[in-house]
Amino acid sequence: MGLLRRLILFAFVFAILPGAVHAQPEPQGADPAPAEITVTPGHPLPLGRLSHDAVPQAYRLDLTVDPAASRFSGHAEIDVTLARPARFIDLHGRGLSVSRAAAQVAGRTVPGQWQERDPTGVVRLSFGEALPAGPVTLVFDYSAAFADGPAGMFHVEVEGEWYSWTHFESIDARAAFPGFDEPGFKTPFTITLRTPPGLMAISNSPELGTPQREAGLAVHHFAPTPPLPTYLVAMMVGPFASLEGTVPPNAQRATPLPVRIDSTRQNAGRLAYAMAGTREIVGLLENYFGEPFPFPKLDQVTTPVLSGAMENAGAGLYRDDIIVLDGKAPVMQQRDFGIIAGHELGHQWFGDLVTPAWWDDLWLNESFANWIGYRIGDAWRPDLGIKGDALSDGFRAMETDALLAGRPVRQPIAVNTQIDTAFDSITYGKGGQIIGMIAAWLGEDTFREGVRRYISAHRFGSATSEDFFAALADVAGDPRLVPAMRSFVEQQGVPLLAMRQQGDKVTITQLRYTTAGVAPPEAHWIIPLCLRRGAVRRCFLMDKDTQAFTIAGEGPVFPNAGGTGYYRFELTAQHWSRLISQAGDLPGGEAQALVDSLWASVRAGRGTIGEMAQLARKLIRHPDPHAADAPDRALSQMMMEGMLSPQARRRYRLFREHLYGKLLKKYGFDPRAGVYARDAPARTQRRVQVVSALLGTGRGAGLRREMSEAATAYLDGNTQALDPAWFDHALDVYLFTHKEAAAKALVDKALDSEDPVFRPAALRAAARTSSKDMAHWLLALDDPRLRESEKREFLDGIMARSATRELGYDWALANTDRLLASRDGPLFAARLPQALGRFCSVAWAGRIARDFRNRLAGTPGALELERAIERVRNCGLLEDMMGVQIDQEFRKLR
């Protein structure tokens, strides 16, 4: 592709491309809803943030929880301060059967009427007389049903025993007790849990003494908590297996910190790894924040049904496989432990000790925790390659942020139905890389000092984005940092830096990145820009649309030093060529950034498949596995999207065979458990990548045979025949060989297992068989052992395969209304668009919009659906405009 296509003002090319899509007003998910609904004249009902006419001061919760029952019950007392006399109080409760509601004031009791007025759980508590301004205690007796999935108070049967847990973020505490369910209201909680004898009860604070017996129940009393918002309250009950320990005293803490790892009983022998890792990670975080762990004890609790983890103060909750592992676990699982434990434990300061005042500042919690999780995880085990995972996360977020349908990191939240749209890759991946970009630009020590000042100023309180910006700008001594951060946090989109180097001078024009056929909207950022040329690294603040910078040295300028900047770059053909030729010598982060920007250029219709193939050849032996595999992952995407003809697919398989075949002898392959346990993690990860790339090639015939034989032996009872690192690939190959009967037997075996790695791997494999008969069977499966979350994952797997994608689509269309009306409706709504986004044509984009836009309007999946529609359309536009050329370029691969 010639130099003309690399011109700095390439944006004008988009305007004349046939079928170009120009920027339209950007969909923001659900149609804006009114912030209030009037229920009586002059007394509107708040559907978003509550007024501060009633402010909670303290909670006393006394709950009776038998996990084996269908319902739980509670008595709640909330001390409240009224700003003025009131005949009603607006608060929260969802699905609660309230038998008594009253206000205690000035030594007397005033009965109240409980009315749940909105599906999000907004309640009006009315009284027959006006309550006076000042202190009031609200009193409730109630009961509610356990949820089956991880929202509110939920329960699950595991190997014949019942357990219950709570997961309240974002607004699900209201499904467990009446309250003022907002992050800005922070109060102490005094919790009592009444349980069947012999069960363990866990909450945020230490249990006071041993449980006493009352009316045949064990009564567990817990110390009052420090001030907490409702969403961080935790109450878990069950016959847990626990491993107890402490975090030793250190420079920040004079006494040991009690720690427990708590899981369902069958996991009892696999908790030591998490205990050792938790102790070390807590110590690293205390050193980073310069102060002790904020709460008097720490429980790390696991459940089999959570999608990730939750940072409850002093009682974190995790999906089983994050915590239940040992030193022989796959590298990816060990990395997940370090990243996620670092994330959730980092929240104990940044999110729990200091909490956002309202959900529009959720990014303060999650973006920082995303960044600190990777940073601390890497400090805990630098050999695991966690630093590369952090950059990969940021580059993946750019794929979403490049769409016109979207939102900024800091999203205004007007109504409750908008809150859950903020829990996405923009908040986590983009926000995390923005934090990393600012930290790299400021320098680690300066950035850390800003974080410490922010924590110190707001401890056990709440704060806003402005508070965080001000703390960083103060330590930096540079007020320009505030508008720079705002430009990234309050504005959607990925900056694209079109660069031309002439000797020591680099001229850069900033634009908004879009893919082929989509005209870039107007945008402007103040960019913390770091360039590298040889050993010289210089950082600037780019505040103009076009700006020139000087950097001395030899060779080509690398536009994103360290790969930490949240932007992509476009270069002249010569500049691309020079960077590609030197790619093997780049640090891992910069190599990843080079792949990402070149791939973005290909998707925009400027870069070529030949350039990406050349980059693949240069990086194939890179010591960082993330960098070494990145070009192949990018090229594979077009094959998975169905863009390539059979001839192009065949040539690509030969290219992969040539590229990776030389490495198989170096890394070897033996599927047995523990064979490579002593290998360095980077070598182990690279082996998995090499085998994965070769499985679908002619060279992979022997690998496929060994995989299938190992899976057969494992399923026959020889657990040493197959290492968990190979579960996904081996079970796929096994089912391809053994067909439908084996798939049904595998599902049965999985449902009989509580192994936190095997069970989900086996169920995923069954959904990926590409068999329409098997897909029908799974979607109709009604087995009491099958959990609701696993049913949703069946649909994901079925729609991941082109052979069964339309079948999955038709099933989703026929069942969406029913599933949205279920208790798990919000979770289904949030997940469905990801499956729908796997199609690739303009026609399919229109069909998805027609069939699902109205159905998902007003749900947590509304914005994600708009993104899915745009992904499908953009993929189709690229194929329509560039498909013939792309196919020809793949056919030329050697």
Secondary structure, DSSP 8 states (H G I E B T S, - for coil): --GGGG-TTTHHHHHHSTT-B-------SS----SEEEEETTEEEESSS--SSEEEEEEEEEEE--TTSSEEEEEEEEEEEESS-EEEEEEE-SS-EEEEEEEEETTEEEEEEEEE-STT-EEEEEEEEEE-SEEEEEEEEEEEE-BSSSSEEEEEEETTEEEEEEE-TTTTGGGTS-B---TT--B-EEEEEEE-TT-EEEESS-B-SS-EEETTEEEEEB---SSB-GGG--EEEE--EEEEEEE---SS-SS-EEEEEEE-GGGTTS-HHHHHHHHHHHHHHHHHHTS--SSS-EEEEEESS-SSEE--TTEEEEEHHHHS--TTS-HHHHHHHHHHHHHHHHHTTBTTTEEESSGGGHHHHHHHHHHHHHHHHHHH-GGG-HHHHHHHHHHHHHHHHTSSS---SS----SGGGGGGGSSHIIIIIHHHHHHHHHHHH-HHHHHHHHHHHHHHHTTEEE-HHHHHHHHHHHHT-TTHHHHHHHHHSS-S-EEEEEEEETTEEEEEEEE---TTB--------EEEEEEETTEEEEEEE-SSEEEEE--SSS--BSSGGG-SS-EEE--HHHHHHHHHTGGGS-HHHHHHHHHHHHHHHHTTSS-HHHHHHHHHHHTT-SSHHHHHHHHHHHHHHHHTT-S-HHHHHHHHHHHHHHHHHHHHHH----STTTTTTS-HHHHHHHHHHHHHHTTSGGGHHHHHHHHHHHHHHHTT-TTSS-GGGHHHHHHHHHHHHHHHHHHHHHHHHHT---TTHHHHHHHHHHTS--HHHHHHHHH---TTS-HHHHHHHHHHHHHSHHHHHHHHHHHHHHHHHHHTSTTHHHHHHHHHHHHTT--SHHHHHHHHHHHHHHHTTSTTHHHHHHHHHHHHHHHHHHHHHHHHHHHHHHT--
